[in-house]
């Protein structure tokens, strides 16, 4: 089961502490209550999308979440599909 995502306000604070204050991931984790792994994950996602601090003014929390966590189109379409259950008749299993 994937870990629950932090509130976007906390993620923005993580990015601010990394890019503006230049804190280490350990120090950011201690300041925000996030794990070092979560800090690393959020920073890597932001870097992958070309984000730095300050974030663009037109990037609200909803848009930031979509940018950082949007699933690839194919993955989204696969999750919405339903697949029929395969059943075997008793004669087919012999």
Helices and strands as residue ranges (DSSP letters): H 8-19, H 25-32, H 36-48, H 61-69, H 73-80
